[in-house]
């Protein structure tokens, strides 16, 4: 569970950075968010992997030039 909490914190920080640094991209992200599993208890390893992929997608978005 610790890894999941860490990833969620990192995702929140990256999302906030995106909102501040690239507001137009942030708006589009909020209009069509990536799918993250709803049922965290179903398979914790899969959920953590999904969070990690989503975090990496946010990092890539922040790296791109407008």
Beta strands, then each sheet from edge to edge (+ up, - down):
end
